């Protein structure tokens, strides 16, 4: 069953549309990352088409966290160029033009903190397996 949904939240957000170079006017394949919101990094990618009984809008929306947050947006275009916007305010729609993108902008390596930590060494456990011939027990004919 198909459904139509609308987001009625009043929380601050930032919307992004892309204006790619011809023939890719919507920037299909571009990766968008936003830093400085309620989580360390948010990312979405522009894809072509949609899913079963749905469509995919060319606009991407990100949570801003609060009205006072100033966000940093990075767009990695499919052709290898990069656009960076700093100090973006919440509750605006930004249109990013690939024609103004740069080839020179260095990529920052900002990674969110890990959810899990490997603590295997604290268990002091070693695995030991007895030899077992499964084919002797259940032959395949």
N, C-alpha and C positions, 0 to 999 in steps of 0.2 A: 504494500500500500504506500502510495506517495504522500508526502506531507510538505507543507510550507511552514517554515519557522521564521520568527522575527526575534531579534535580540532587543529586549526592552530595558536593559540595564542602564543606569545613569552614571556608571563608573567612567572615569576618564579613559580615553583611548586615542590611538593615532591610526589613521587610515592611509594607505599607500597605494597609488596607482602608478604603473610604469608606462613610459612612452618610449618604446624601443625603436631602433632603426629599421627601415623597410628591408625586407618584407615582414619582419617580426615586430609588428606595431605594439603588441601587448607585452613584449619581453618574455615570452614563453621560455622557460628553462632558467630564468633568473632566480637567484637565491637572495632572500632578504633577511637581514639580521638586525635586531633592535636590542640595544644595551641601555641599562639604566632604569628599567621599569620595575615591576614588583618582583621579578626574578632576574638573575644575572644576565640571561640572554634568551631571547625569543627568536625563532626562525621559521620561515615559511618559504615555499618555492612556488613559482607560477607554473602551473601545468596546463596542458591543452585539454580541452573537453571537460568531461565530468565523469560521474559515476552512473550506475544504473538508476534510471528515473530521476536524475538530478543534473545540475550543471555546475560549472565552476566559474565564479565571478573573477574578473581580472583585478579586483580590489582586494587588498589584504589588510586586516585590522589587527592591531596589537594592543595589549593592555598597557596603559601608561602608569598605573599605580596611584598617583596623586596628581593634582593639577600643578604642583610645584616641581615635579620631576622634569628635568631636561634630558632628553633622550638622544642617543647617537644611533643613526641608521646607516647600514652598509648594504649596498646592492652589488652582488657579483653577477655581471651580465654574461650570457652564454658565449659571447665573443671574446671574453677575457678581460674586458674593461671593468672598472670599479667606480661606483659613486659613493660618496660619504657625505652625510649631512650631520651637523653637530647642533646641539642645543635646540632640538625640536620640542615644541610645546604640545601639550595634550589638546584633544578635541579639535583637531584640524585634519583636513585631507591634503596630503602632499602628493604632487605629481613629479616623479623623478624622470628626467630626460636622459636617455643613453648618449645623446649627442654631446652632453656636457660632462660625460664620465672621463675619468683619467686612467691612463695605463700605469702611472707612477705611484699611486697611493699604496703604502705598505700595509699588509694585513696584520692586525693586532692578534696576538694569541691569547684571547681572554676566554678561559674555560670555566664553566661553572664548577663548584666544588663537587667532589664525588659523593654519591649517595651511600656507597658501601666501601669498606676498607677490608683488605685481605688480612685476617687474623689467624690464619691456619697454624702459624707457628705457636700460638697459645694453646693449641689442643694437645700437642706432644703425641700425635697419633701417626702410626705408619700402617699402611694397608698391606695385608698378606692374603693371597688367594691360593687355595689348594688347586692342584691340577685336576681338571675334570674333562672327560671326553663325552660331549653331548651326543655325538653320533653313535657311540656304543650303546647309549641308553635308548635313543629314538632314531632308528635308521631311516634314511630317506630312500624310498623305492620309486 
